[in-house]
């Protein structure tokens, strides 16, 4: 019988599910507006009840997404300060060395693979890319939501610039999720055909030892249990 250990808390799983659902809503309602001249976008808009409804759904989902991101980052900073320790999701010098070591391994220049802790360099870079992208989307989204107020403090030229940045960043986020994230989390040889850990909160002890050996060693030192609930800044990553 496979032995499992807890990797993600209930709150983290709920956060991940909410972010995923909101991202789908934002992608559908946002990309249809970005590519409105195309037939598939026109069909989607008409199916959803018209452009006015699509815009209101997009704005509502954007506000909820903003609240969730602010809560997520605020909780992460609070836990980091209260615990007086560096969250495991923050990149370190080791992550860059691990990336170089992995490239050397893929090129058969070395037979040694890096040993990862709670998160590897790919998960960390993906997470912080999502955080920075979310900030861009939130800021430009509110600039477009309140263009008159924005023009009181900034030159009017920033409004069309925000429109372009919002649309291009949204498309980039969509492409990253359906390629990088889905592959690494579910379609890679290690996880195929599906990695349920972010949904169940648990991971097998064998997989923990293989993919996160440093965390596994820390877990053993701590008495065989999970090394503790990670900060909220670690929710978005899987495996």
URKARA-V94548 format. One record per residue. N is the residue number from 1. RES is the residue in one letter. SS is DSSP state (H for helix, E for strand, C for the rest). PHI is phi in radians with two decimals (999 if undefined). Layout:
# URKARA-V94548
n->{N	N}
res->{RES	RES}
ss->{SS	SS}
phi->{PHI	PHI}
This chain:
# URKARA-V94548
n->{1	2	3	4	5	6	7	8	9	10	11	12	13	14	15	16	17	18	19	20	21	22	23	24	25	26	27	28	29	30	31	32	33	34	35	36	37	38	39	40	41	42	43	44	45	46	47	48	49	50	51	52	53	54	55	56	57	58	59	60	61	62	63	64	65	66	67	68	69	70	71	72	73	74	75	76	77	78	79	80	81	82	83	84	85	86	87	88	89	90	91	92	93	94	95	96	97	98	99	100	101	102	103	104	105	106	107	108	109	110	111	112	113	114	115	116	117	118	119	120	121	122	123	124	125	126	127	128	129	130	131	132	133	134	135	136	137	138	139	140	141	142	143	144	145	146	147	148	149	150	151	152	153	154	155	156	157	158	159	160	161	162	163	164	165	166	167	168	169	170	171	172	173	174	175	176	177	178	179	180	181	182	183	184	185	186	187	188	189	190	191	192	193	194	195	196	197	198	199	200	201	202	203	204	205	206	207	208	209	210	211	212	213	214	215	216	217	218	219	220	221	222	223	224	225	226	227	228	229	230	231	232	233	234	235	236	237	238	239}
res->{X	X	X	X	X	X	X	X	X	X	X	X	X	X	X	X	X	X	X	X	X	X	X	X	X	X	X	X	X	X	X	X	X	X	X	X	X	X	X	X	X	X	X	X	X	X	X	X	X	X	X	X	X	X	X	X	X	X	X	X	X	X	X	X	X	X	X	X	X	X	X	X	X	X	X	X	X	X	X	X	X	X	X	X	X	X	X	X	X	X	X	X	X	X	X	X	X	X	X	X	X	X	X	X	X	X	X	X	X	X	X	X	X	X	X	X	X	X	X	X	X	X	X	X	X	X	X	X	X	X	X	X	X	X	X	X	X	X	X	X	X	X	X	X	X	X	X	X	X	X	X	X	X	X	X	X	X	X	X	X	X	X	X	X	X	X	X	X	X	X	X	X	X	X	X	X	X	X	X	X	X	X	X	X	X	X	X	X	X	X	X	X	X	X	X	X	X	X	X	X	X	X	X	X	X	X	X	X	X	X	X	X	X	X	X	X	X	X	X	X	X	X	X	X	X	X	X	X	X	X	X	X	X	X	X	X	X	X	X}
ss->{C	C	C	E	E	E	C	C	C	H	H	H	H	H	H	H	H	H	H	H	H	H	H	H	H	H	H	H	H	H	H	H	H	H	C	C	C	C	H	H	H	H	H	H	H	H	H	C	C	C	H	H	H	H	H	H	H	H	H	H	H	H	H	H	H	H	H	H	H	H	H	H	H	H	H	H	H	H	H	H	H	H	H	C	C	C	C	C	C	C	C	C	H	H	H	H	H	H	H	H	H	H	H	H	H	H	C	C	C	C	C	C	C	C	C	C	C	C	C	C	H	H	H	H	H	H	H	H	H	H	H	H	H	H	H	H	H	H	H	H	H	H	H	H	H	C	H	H	H	H	H	H	H	C	C	C	H	H	H	H	H	H	H	H	H	H	H	H	H	H	H	H	H	H	H	H	H	H	H	H	H	H	H	H	H	H	H	C	C	C	C	C	C	C	C	C	H	H	H	H	C	E	E	E	H	H	H	H	H	H	H	C	H	H	H	H	H	H	H	H	H	C	C	C	C	C	C	C	C	C	C	H	H	H	C	C	C	C	C}
phi->{999	-1.23	-1.65	-2.02	-2.22	-1.34	-2.05	-2.23	-1.35	-1.06	-1.06	-1.17	-1.19	-1.16	-1.02	-1.07	-1.12	-1.14	-1.10	-1.09	-1.14	-1.14	-1.10	-1.08	-1.09	-1.14	-1.16	-1.14	-1.31	-1.42	-1.20	-1.15	-1.32	-1.16	-2.02	-1.01	-1.23	-1.38	-1.15	-1.15	-1.21	-1.08	-1.10	-1.13	-1.09	-1.14	-1.15	-1.47	1.85	1.93	-1.17	-1.11	-1.16	-1.04	-1.14	-1.20	-1.11	-1.09	-1.17	-1.09	-1.12	-1.14	-1.15	-1.10	-1.09	-1.07	-1.05	-1.16	-1.14	-1.08	-1.08	-1.04	-1.24	-1.11	-1.14	-1.12	-1.17	-1.11	-1.16	-1.13	-1.24	-1.21	-1.55	0.94	-2.49	-1.36	-1.03	-1.15	-1.45	-1.34	-1.10	-2.26	-1.05	-1.07	-1.11	-1.21	-1.18	-1.11	-1.09	-1.12	-1.11	-1.17	-1.10	-1.08	-1.18	-1.11	-1.47	1.08	-1.54	-2.67	-1.76	-1.86	-1.76	-1.20	-1.83	-1.77	-1.60	-1.09	-2.32	-1.59	-1.12	-1.16	-1.18	-1.16	-1.16	-1.13	-1.09	-1.23	-1.11	-1.16	-1.10	-1.13	-1.11	-1.12	-1.09	-1.07	-1.13	-1.17	-1.10	-1.17	-1.11	-1.25	-1.11	-1.33	-1.25	-2.20	-1.14	-1.15	-1.11	-1.10	-1.21	-1.25	-1.97	-2.25	-1.05	-1.07	-1.12	-1.27	-1.17	-1.12	-1.14	-1.14	-1.08	-1.17	-1.09	-1.12	-1.19	-1.21	-1.19	-1.10	-1.14	-1.08	-1.07	-1.07	-1.16	-1.12	-1.14	-1.38	-1.90	-1.08	-1.16	-1.11	-1.17	-1.12	-1.49	-2.34	-1.84	-1.19	-0.97	-1.27	-1.91	-0.99	-1.63	-2.88	-1.85	-1.54	-1.08	-1.28	-1.72	-1.60	1.47	-2.13	-2.43	-1.20	-1.10	-1.13	-1.22	-1.04	-1.14	-1.39	-1.66	-2.33	-1.08	-1.18	-1.17	-1.12	-1.13	-1.11	-1.12	-1.14	-1.11	-1.39	1.88	1.53	-1.80	-1.04	-1.19	2.07	-1.21	-1.23	-1.23	-1.14	-1.23	-1.96	-1.23	-1.28	-1.59	-2.15	1.35}
